[in-house]
Amino acid sequence: MTATGALVASGFFSSPAVGTALVIGAAVALVSGPLGVFTVIRGQSFAGEALGDIGMSGGSGAYLAGVGPLWGFLVAGVAAAALMELLGVQRRRGRDLATGVVLGSGLGLAALFLYLNSTEHGADVTMTVLFGSLFTVDRSTLPLVLVLALLVLLALGAIARPLLLASTSPELAAARGVPVALVGAAYLVALSLSVALCAITIGSILSTALLVGPAAASLRLARRPGRAMAVAAALGVAATWLGVLLAYDSYDWPPHHRGWPVSFFVVALVLVEYMLCGLIGGRRRAPHPAPDTAPPAALGG
């Protein structure tokens, strides 16, 4: 058996489901990584978590309506982002309060929809909404995912510079004529779209892991936002692709030989990346020990 055969189960590269999962996973990671850097810088990880949790109501509602879950995630995310904006999420003191209010309302609606789905369609729908399943994403969803990913990247590219200034110094940004509220609203809409894409990858309840994890890891290595965004995208793609591979291989693993969820592997790999980046970044920033003796030039020699 070759080394490749030992690591990759038979049929991996020829499986249509695997091909779709790899493409969607890469597209989502390339979006969520760069956007996640701004989410970490702005201190809005809680908003990302809330949008993912609120997406449960949209995803489960979409199943009840007989449409694809991605549409439900999108509608619920954009609506929640708009409501957060109206309640004052862009003002630092009001962010957590506005996010918490919207989150509580969204979770109540999600509980109703998930209950109705469980009684009508069984527990599989609930598991898919909560934890995702890249292997079950219909290939017809792929064009929509790619279009949304491209739109988010274009929007992020258009607002990146004013968004960075508004995130680090909103007063200075306003003094320089940056429409801080408008830029913040555009970012929040882009965030809701990114979270919706993450939700179909690893589920609504875990979507923040793919949004924030690679970004937080990259910021432990790179100080410049541009470089951090590139590293975050690479880390996200690596975690997603390796997660797909391990999930495919796990069909031969105990205890039930039915496979382990992709979401588990992706989240676990993101955690490993974060820890490794912390170790590498810590070593780079460690101060060099002072020499025991001064160099001759310092001694006047």
N, C-alpha and C positions, 0 to 999 in steps of 0.2 A: 504494500500500500504506500502511495506517495505521501509526502508531507501535506500536500493540498487535500488529498483524499481523507487524511486523518482529521483535518480541520473543517472541511466542508462536506456535508452529507450529500449523498447522491441525488442529483436532480435539482440542486440549488440554482445553478445558472440557467437551467432550461425552464424553470417554473414561471409561468406568467404572473402568478400572485407575488412571487418574490421580486420580479422586475418592477411591478407597479409599486410595491412597498419601498424599494430602494429609491425610485425616482421621487415619490411623494415625500419620503423621509428626508432626502437631500434638499428638496425645494423648501420644505418647512424649516429645516435647520439653517439654511442660508438666509432665511428671513428672520427667524426668531433670535439668532445669535446677535447680529448687529442691533436689532431693535432692543434686545435685552440689555445691551450695554447702556443705552439711554435710560432704561427702566431702573437699572441699579444706580446710575449716577443721580437720577431724579428722586431716588428713594420711594419709588412707586411699585415695589414688588407686591405689596398688599393689594394694590389695584389690579395687577395682573392676576393674582390669585383669585380675587373676587370675580373678575371677568370669566375666568375658567369655571369657577363654581356656578356662576349664573348661567353659563353655557349649558349646564345640565338641563335647565328648563327648556332651552331652545332645542337641544338635541333630542330630548325625550318627547317634546311636543311635536317635532318633525316626524318621529316614528308614528305617533298617534294620527298625524295628518297623512301619512303614507308617502312622505317625500324624504329625500336624502338627509341624513343628520347634519351634514355640513351647512345646509341652508339654515337649519335651526340654530346652529352655533353662531352663524353670521348675524342673523337677525337679532338674536338675544344679546350678542356682544355689542353690536352697534347701538342698540336701544339702551343698554346699560351704560355705555360710554357717554351717550348723550345726556342721560339722567344724572350721571356723576358730574358732568360739566355744569348742568343747571343748578345742582346742589352745592357747587363750589369746590370741586375736587382740585382745581388748579391753584387755589390758595392753600399754602402749606398747612396752615392751622386747620383748614376744613377738609383736607384730603381724607384722612382716616375716618372722620365722622361721616362724610358723604358716602365713602366707599362702604362703610359698615351698614348704613341704612339701606343702600341699594342691594347689598349682599343678602341681608336678612329677607328682604322681599323676594328676591330671586330664588333663594333656597326654599322658601315656603311653596312657591309655584312648582319648583323642581320636584319636591316631595310628592305633590299631587300627581304630576305627570308620570313620575316613575312608578307610583303605585298603580295607576291606571294601566301602564304598559305591562307591569308584572302580572296583573290579572288577565290581561288580554293576550299578551305575546309570550309570557314566561320571563324567567330571570335573565335570559341571554341578552335581551335588549338593554336591561339595566347595567349589566356588566360591560357591554360595548360602549354605552354612553359614559360610564364612570372611568373605565380603564382603557378604552380604545382597542383596536385590533387592526393593525396595518395589513394583515393578510386577508382581511375580509372587505377592504375598501374596493368598491367597484371601479373597474378601469375607466368607466365613463366619467368618473369624477376627476380624473387626472387633468384634463384641459382646464377645468375650473380652478383647480389647485394651482396650476402653473400661472394662469392669468392673475389670480389674486396675489400670488407671491411676487410676480413682476410689478404689479401695481403698488404693493407695499414698499418694495425696494425703490421704485421711482419716487414715491412720496417721501420716503426717508432721505433719499439723496437730495431732494429739493429743499427740505427743511433742516437738514443736519446741522449746518453752521449756526443759524439762529436758534435752533433747539438746544444746541450745546451751551450757547451763551445764556439762554433763558433758564437752563437747568442749573448752571453753576452760579449765575449772578443775575436774577430777574430784574433787580433795580437798574443795573448797568445796561441790561438789554433794553429795558423800557426807555432809558435815557438816550440810547442810540437809535431809537425809533423802531425797534423790533416789536411787532404786534404780539406780545407775549401770550395773551389769551387765545388768539387765533392759532398760533403755533402750537400751544398746548392742546387745543382741541383737535388739531390735525394729528398730533402725536397719539392722542387717546384713541382716535378712530383707527389709526394704523395698529395700535396695540391690540384693539379688540379683534381686528382681522387676523393678526398673528396668533393670538390666543385660540381663535376658532380653528386655525390650521393645526396648531399643536394638539387640539382636542381630538381631532380625527387620527392623530398619530399615536398618542399615549393616553387618551381619555381626558375628559374635562377636569377631573379631580387632580390629575397629575400634570396638567399642561404647564403649570408654572415651572416645573423642574426643567423642562426643555427651554423655556424662555429665559429663566434667571440663572440656572446652573452654569452653562457654558460661558455666559457673559461674566458672571462673578469670578469664574476660574480665570478667564482671560485677563481680567483687571488685576489679578495677582501676578501676572507676568508682564503685561504691557501697560505703560503709563499713558501713551498717546491714544486718544479715542479711536483713530483710524486703524491703528495696528490692533487694538483690542477687539474691534469689530471683526477684523479678518480672522484673528485667532478664535474668537467665539464661534464664528461660522464653521471653521475647520473642526473645532471640538464637537460641535453639534452634529455635523455630518458623520464624524468618526463614531460617536456614541450611537447614532441611529443605525448606521450600516452594520456595525458590530453587533448591535442588539438584534437586528433582523437575522443575522447569521446565527447567533446563539439560540434564538427562538426556533429557528428552523432545525438546528441540530438537536434541540432538546426533545424532539419527538421520540428519540431513542433513550431518553433519560428516565430514571425512576422518579416518583413511585408509580405513576399511572401510565407512562409512555404515551401521553396525549399532548405533550408539548407544554412549555412554560410561556407565559404572556410576554409579548415584545416589550410592553410598558415596563415590566419589572427589570429587564435587562438594560433598557435605555436609562432609566432612573438610577440604577446601580452604577452604570458606567459613568454617568454624569457626576455622581458623588466621588467616584475614584478619580476622575479628571480634576475635580475641585481640590481634592486632597493633594494630588501630585503637583498641581500648579502652585499650591501653597508652599510645598516643600522646596520646589525649584525657585520660586520667587523669594522665599526667605533666605536661601543660600546666596542669591544674587545681591540681596540688600544687606547681608551680614557684614559688619565692619571688619576690615583687615586688622590683624593684630599689630600693635606698634612694635617697631624693631627694638631690639635690646640696646643697640648703640646707634647714635646719630651718624649719618653719612659724613665722610670727611669734609665735604663742602660746607656742611653746617657748623663744623668745628673750626672752620677757618683754615683747614689744611689744603 
